[in-house]
Amino acid sequence: DLSGSVPSEVGKLTNLVEIVVSSNDLSGSVPSEVGKLTNLVEIDVSWNDLSGSVPSEVGKLTNLVEIDVSDNVLSGSFPSEMGQLTNLVRLNVLQNLLNGTIPDELYRLESLTDFDCSFNSLSGTINDQIGRLTNLESLSVGGNAFTGTFPSTVGNLTNLKYFDISLNFFTGTIPSELALIKNINRIDARWNNFNGTVPEELCELKELFNLIADCFPTNITGLPAVKCKCCTKCCDTARRGDWEACGYT
């Protein structure tokens, strides 16, 4: 296994096309000199112990197609400069300590097919501009502290197959516009502050195999937070994060 920190001298390797050092024991911060590696197409440093913030210089790497920094201890906020990475197809920052909001600039990444920022400490609302990311096939924002209603523009994401917004604080109703996404396979909206009824149009989606919401009666009121006729799994909103508290319908 590789251990130690990533040296700043990495910036001299200007012909590098890929950095793939996943599942090692690397620690310390990502040096800003990485911004000199303008030929990079892929960065995969997942499953290490990297800390500090994502350097803003990453915005200079405009040839990047894939970034995977999942399962580290990166902190700070998303650098807005990442909005310059218009060739980016996959962005995975799962399981870090990132905070702040998703910057508006990230909604410019219209080539994205896979975006996963689950299990961080992100907050704020999801911008209506999410509807611009029409190539998305997988969207995972679960396990954060997002609030507000989820934008109806999600209905523009007609290539979406996987949609996970669980373990947040979204309010209002689960957007009926999800029914416009005919090939969606999974919708996980459990452990939020949704109310009302899961739109019946979702029940008619032929490719939808998993639909999870807070439709299990709570011990407090005896009523579910959300009514659902066709959910494959119902969770108790009062037992947030208790994976055993989800009963099958």
KENU-56905 format. One record per residue (C-alpha): residue number from 1; x, y, z. Coordinates in Angstrom, 3 decimals, m for minus. Example, Ala and Ser with C-alpha at 12.3 -4.5 7.8 and 13.67 -1.06 7.14 Angstrom:
! residues 2
+-----+----------+----------+----------+
!   k !        x !        y !        z !
+-----+----------+----------+----------+
!   1 !   12.300 !   m4.500 !    7.800 !
!   2 !   13.670 !   m1.060 !    7.140 !
+-----+----------+----------+----------+
This chain:
! residues 249
+-----+----------+----------+----------+
!   k !        x !        y !        z !
+-----+----------+----------+----------+
!   1 !    0.000 !    0.000 !    0.000 !
!   2 !    1.064 !    3.565 !   m0.675 !
!   3 !    1.333 !    5.732 !    2.428 !
!   4 !    2.424 !    9.243 !    3.301 !
!   5 !    1.286 !   12.438 !    1.611 !
!   6 !    0.993 !   13.488 !   m2.025 !
!   7 !    4.128 !   15.580 !   m2.726 !
!   8 !    3.815 !   19.010 !   m4.301 !
!   9 !    6.331 !   17.833 !   m6.919 !
!  10 !    3.480 !   15.901 !   m8.525 !
!  11 !    2.846 !   19.173 !  m10.378 !
!  12 !    5.946 !   18.512 !  m12.502 !
!  13 !    4.398 !   15.415 !  m14.097 !
!  14 !    2.634 !   17.477 !  m16.723 !
!  15 !    2.119 !   14.588 !  m19.153 !
!  16 !    0.042 !   12.596 !  m16.672 !
!  17 !   m3.329 !   11.532 !  m18.014 !
!  18 !   m4.563 !    9.533 !  m15.009 !
!  19 !   m4.007 !    9.519 !  m11.254 !
!  20 !   m5.451 !    6.287 !   m9.860 !
!  21 !   m4.277 !    5.552 !   m6.319 !
!  22 !   m7.475 !    4.298 !   m4.698 !
!  23 !   m7.536 !    2.012 !   m1.642 !
!  24 !   m4.227 !    3.055 !   m0.143 !
!  25 !   m3.116 !    4.800 !    3.033 !
!  26 !   m2.418 !    8.262 !    1.662 !
!  27 !   m2.909 !   11.162 !    4.073 !
!  28 !   m2.424 !   14.909 !    4.193 !
!  29 !   m3.957 !   17.390 !    1.781 !
!  30 !   m4.213 !   17.440 !   m2.003 !
!  31 !   m1.491 !   19.880 !   m3.147 !
!  32 !   m2.587 !   22.897 !   m5.183 !
!  33 !    0.131 !   21.985 !   m7.709 !
!  34 !   m2.261 !   19.350 !   m9.061 !
!  35 !   m3.707 !   22.273 !  m11.053 !
!  36 !   m0.649 !   22.124 !  m13.334 !
!  37 !   m1.605 !   18.672 !  m14.633 !
!  38 !   m3.820 !   19.988 !  m17.394 !
!  39 !   m3.736 !   16.740 !  m19.390 !
!  40 !   m5.468 !   14.779 !  m16.643 !
!  41 !   m8.575 !   12.893 !  m17.684 !
!  42 !   m9.159 !   10.932 !  m14.464 !
!  43 !   m8.457 !   11.430 !  m10.761 !
!  44 !   m9.288 !    8.516 !   m8.462 !
!  45 !   m7.970 !    8.896 !   m4.919 !
!  46 !  m10.913 !    7.139 !   m3.256 !
!  47 !  m10.536 !    5.072 !   m0.083 !
!  48 !   m7.596 !    6.922 !    1.431 !
!  49 !   m7.207 !    9.255 !    4.400 !
!  50 !   m6.797 !   12.544 !    2.536 !
!  51 !   m7.817 !   15.665 !    4.454 !
!  52 !   m8.039 !   19.405 !    3.931 !
!  53 !  m10.098 !   21.080 !    1.235 !
!  54 !  m10.380 !   20.349 !   m2.474 !
!  55 !   m7.973 !   22.890 !   m4.040 !
!  56 !   m9.617 !   25.502 !   m6.258 !
!  57 !   m6.852 !   24.854 !   m8.821 !
!  58 !   m8.691 !   21.678 !   m9.822 !
!  59 !  m10.840 !   24.022 !  m11.936 !
!  60 !   m7.913 !   24.343 !  m14.360 !
!  61 !   m8.101 !   20.652 !  m15.272 !
!  62 !  m10.644 !   21.135 !  m18.017 !
!  63 !   m9.939 !   17.771 !  m19.669 !
!  64 !  m11.142 !   15.853 !  m16.617 !
!  65 !  m13.833 !   13.280 !  m17.285 !
!  66 !  m13.874 !   11.595 !  m13.873 !
!  67 !  m13.197 !   12.689 !  m10.288 !
!  68 !  m13.538 !   10.168 !   m7.461 !
!  69 !  m12.429 !   11.387 !   m4.034 !
!  70 !  m14.943 !    9.280 !   m2.103 !
!  71 !  m14.211 !    7.785 !    1.308 !
!  72 !  m11.643 !   10.280 !    2.553 !
!  73 !  m11.855 !   13.000 !    5.217 !
!  74 !  m11.880 !   16.014 !    2.903 !
!  75 !  m13.470 !   19.121 !    4.423 !
!  76 !  m14.385 !   22.648 !    3.394 !
!  77 !  m16.776 !   23.493 !    0.598 !
!  78 !  m17.035 !   22.645 !   m3.089 !
!  79 !  m14.754 !   25.057 !   m4.982 !
!  80 !  m16.906 !   27.038 !   m7.415 !
!  81 !  m14.068 !   26.651 !   m9.946 !
!  82 !  m15.238 !   23.062 !  m10.493 !
!  83 !  m17.955 !   24.588 !  m12.654 !
!  84 !  m15.288 !   25.008 !  m15.351 !
!  85 !  m14.934 !   21.230 !  m15.763 !
!  86 !  m17.478 !   20.997 !  m18.552 !
!  87 !  m16.198 !   17.607 !  m19.781 !
!  88 !  m16.793 !   15.970 !  m16.406 !
!  89 !  m18.947 !   12.854 !  m16.631 !
!  90 !  m18.550 !   11.407 !  m13.139 !
!  91 !  m18.147 !   13.303 !   m9.852 !
!  92 !  m18.044 !   11.249 !   m6.663 !
!  93 !  m17.339 !   12.899 !   m3.293 !
!  94 !  m19.264 !   10.346 !   m1.200 !
!  95 !  m18.386 !    9.946 !    2.476 !
!  96 !  m16.256 !   12.965 !    3.311 !
!  97 !  m16.680 !   15.968 !    5.604 !
!  98 !  m17.601 !   18.550 !    2.970 !
!  99 !  m19.828 !   21.402 !    4.139 !
! 100 !  m21.514 !   24.480 !    2.736 !
! 101 !  m23.827 !   24.485 !   m0.253 !
! 102 !  m23.578 !   23.124 !   m3.772 !
! 103 !  m22.308 !   26.159 !   m5.712 !
! 104 !  m24.448 !   27.360 !   m8.601 !
! 105 !  m21.470 !   26.829 !  m10.925 !
! 106 !  m21.757 !   23.052 !  m10.528 !
! 107 !  m25.085 !   23.103 !  m12.346 !
! 108 !  m23.143 !   24.016 !  m15.500 !
! 109 !  m21.658 !   20.514 !  m15.699 !
! 110 !  m24.111 !   19.347 !  m18.315 !
! 111 !  m22.005 !   16.316 !  m19.315 !
! 112 !  m22.442 !   14.699 !  m15.878 !
! 113 !  m23.991 !   11.242 !  m15.864 !
! 114 !  m23.137 !   10.371 !  m12.247 !
! 115 !  m23.112 !   12.759 !   m9.278 !
! 116 !  m22.733 !   11.437 !   m5.732 !
! 117 !  m22.221 !   13.744 !   m2.752 !
! 118 !  m23.862 !   11.443 !   m0.190 !
! 119 !  m22.852 !   11.385 !    3.469 !
! 120 !  m21.193 !   14.741 !    3.881 !
! 121 !  m22.360 !   17.803 !    5.825 !
! 122 !  m23.740 !   19.759 !    2.883 !
! 123 !  m26.680 !   22.089 !    3.462 !
! 124 !  m28.856 !   24.687 !    1.765 !
! 125 !  m31.274 !   23.993 !   m1.044 !
! 126 !  m30.998 !   22.224 !   m4.377 !
! 127 !  m31.132 !   24.836 !   m7.139 !
! 128 !  m33.774 !   24.742 !   m9.889 !
! 129 !  m30.799 !   24.592 !  m12.273 !
! 130 !  m30.490 !   20.883 !  m11.436 !
! 131 !  m32.835 !   20.478 !  m14.399 !
! 132 !  m29.991 !   21.437 !  m16.755 !
! 133 !  m28.123 !   18.207 !  m16.004 !
! 134 !  m30.134 !   16.203 !  m18.496 !
! 135 !  m27.464 !   13.526 !  m18.979 !
! 136 !  m27.625 !   12.428 !  m15.341 !
! 137 !  m28.249 !    8.714 !  m14.864 !
! 138 !  m27.480 !    8.588 !  m11.142 !
! 139 !  m28.071 !   11.358 !   m8.588 !
! 140 !  m27.237 !   10.708 !   m4.932 !
! 141 !  m27.384 !   13.490 !   m2.346 !
! 142 !  m28.443 !   11.388 !    0.666 !
! 143 !  m27.077 !   11.772 !    4.178 !
! 144 !  m26.639 !   15.542 !    4.208 !
! 145 !  m28.610 !   18.463 !    5.640 !
! 146 !  m30.347 !   19.794 !    2.531 !
! 147 !  m33.588 !   21.705 !    3.123 !
! 148 !  m36.453 !   23.226 !    1.151 !
! 149 !  m38.558 !   21.618 !   m1.528 !
! 150 !  m36.939 !   19.482 !   m4.195 !
! 151 !  m37.166 !   21.363 !   m7.520 !
! 152 !  m39.833 !   20.295 !   m9.993 !
! 153 !  m37.187 !   20.654 !  m12.726 !
! 154 !  m36.037 !   17.150 !  m11.721 !
! 155 !  m38.590 !   16.060 !  m14.333 !
! 156 !  m36.161 !   17.254 !  m17.025 !
! 157 !  m33.692 !   14.502 !  m16.068 !
! 158 !  m35.207 !   11.945 !  m18.394 !
! 159 !  m32.097 !    9.718 !  m18.409 !
! 160 !  m32.152 !    9.277 !  m14.633 !
! 161 !  m32.238 !    5.715 !  m13.314 !
! 162 !  m31.090 !    6.124 !   m9.695 !
! 163 !  m32.383 !    8.923 !   m7.437 !
! 164 !  m31.413 !    9.013 !   m3.748 !
! 165 !  m32.298 !   12.033 !   m1.601 !
! 166 !  m32.689 !   10.117 !    1.683 !
! 167 !  m31.589 !   11.351 !    5.115 !
! 168 !  m32.022 !   15.067 !    4.511 !
! 169 !  m34.569 !   17.665 !    5.598 !
! 170 !  m36.483 !   18.233 !    2.359 !
! 171 !  m40.023 !   19.544 !    2.841 !
! 172 !  m43.236 !   19.699 !    0.843 !
! 173 !  m44.225 !   16.735 !   m1.287 !
! 174 !  m42.174 !   14.261 !   m3.273 !
! 175 !  m42.127 !   15.866 !   m6.745 !
! 176 !  m44.747 !   14.421 !   m9.088 !
! 177 !  m42.466 !   15.398 !  m12.000 !
! 178 !  m40.424 !   12.264 !  m11.250 !
! 179 !  m43.172 !   10.451 !  m13.149 !
! 180 !  m41.834 !   12.051 !  m16.348 !
! 181 !  m38.685 !    9.907 !  m16.012 !
! 182 !  m39.919 !    6.734 !  m17.663 !
! 183 !  m36.807 !    4.579 !  m17.132 !
! 184 !  m36.127 !    5.386 !  m13.482 !
! 185 !  m35.368 !    2.252 !  m11.407 !
! 186 !  m34.992 !    3.531 !   m7.852 !
! 187 !  m36.362 !    6.461 !   m5.842 !
! 188 !  m35.236 !    6.708 !   m2.216 !
! 189 !  m36.868 !    9.616 !   m0.373 !
! 190 !  m36.865 !    8.171 !    3.158 !
! 191 !  m36.048 !   10.149 !    6.293 !
! 192 !  m36.958 !   13.625 !    5.163 !
! 193 !  m39.683 !   16.058 !    6.191 !
! 194 !  m41.951 !   15.294 !    3.253 !
! 195 !  m45.712 !   15.158 !    3.730 !
! 196 !  m48.790 !   14.498 !    1.633 !
! 197 !  m49.130 !   11.602 !   m0.753 !
! 198 !  m46.608 !    9.952 !   m3.045 !
! 199 !  m47.931 !   10.798 !   m6.533 !
! 200 !  m49.886 !    7.887 !   m7.985 !
! 201 !  m48.218 !    8.541 !  m11.344 !
! 202 !  m45.055 !    7.054 !   m9.829 !
! 203 !  m46.924 !    3.802 !   m9.243 !
! 204 !  m47.414 !    3.481 !  m12.996 !
! 205 !  m43.713 !    3.623 !  m13.904 !
! 206 !  m42.910 !    0.226 !  m15.390 !
! 207 !  m39.153 !    0.348 !  m14.715 !
! 208 !  m39.440 !    1.520 !  m11.085 !
! 209 !  m38.443 !   m1.408 !   m8.867 !
! 210 !  m37.624 !    0.446 !   m5.635 !
! 211 !  m39.712 !    3.269 !   m4.177 !
! 212 !  m38.891 !    4.114 !   m0.563 !
! 213 !  m40.574 !    6.807 !    1.529 !
! 214 !  m41.621 !    7.642 !    5.105 !
! 215 !  m44.884 !    5.737 !    4.819 !
! 216 !  m44.599 !    3.613 !    7.987 !
! 217 !  m46.894 !    4.704 !   10.855 !
! 218 !  m44.912 !    6.537 !   13.527 !
! 219 !  m45.118 !    5.611 !   17.195 !
! 220 !  m45.893 !    9.253 !   17.952 !
! 221 !  m49.037 !    9.787 !   15.863 !
! 222 !  m49.838 !    6.307 !   14.612 !
! 223 !  m49.949 !    7.809 !   11.118 !
! 224 !  m47.317 !    7.808 !    8.377 !
! 225 !  m45.687 !   11.109 !    7.412 !
! 226 !  m46.334 !   10.249 !    3.773 !
! 227 !  m49.112 !    8.188 !    2.234 !
! 228 !  m48.018 !    5.737 !   m0.427 !
! 229 !  m49.961 !    3.060 !   m2.294 !
! 230 !  m47.068 !    1.405 !   m4.079 !
! 231 !  m43.886 !    1.895 !   m2.042 !
! 232 !  m41.672 !   m1.188 !   m1.926 !
! 233 !  m40.406 !   m0.136 !    1.497 !
! 234 !  m41.832 !    2.154 !    4.166 !
! 235 !  m39.733 !    3.866 !    6.831 !
! 236 !  m40.636 !    5.557 !   10.114 !
! 237 !  m39.684 !    9.225 !    9.953 !
! 238 !  m39.496 !    9.321 !   13.766 !
! 239 !  m36.722 !    6.707 !   13.718 !
! 240 !  m34.420 !    8.605 !   11.406 !
! 241 !  m31.327 !    6.671 !   10.398 !
! 242 !  m32.495 !    3.428 !   12.027 !
! 243 !  m32.091 !    1.015 !    9.134 !
! 244 !  m34.110 !   m1.647 !   10.968 !
! 245 !  m37.082 !    0.731 !   11.228 !
! 246 !  m38.072 !    0.266 !    7.597 !
! 247 !  m40.796 !   m2.306 !    7.149 !
! 248 !  m41.894 !   m3.769 !    3.850 !
! 249 !  m45.376 !   m2.964 !    2.632 !
+-----+----------+----------+----------+
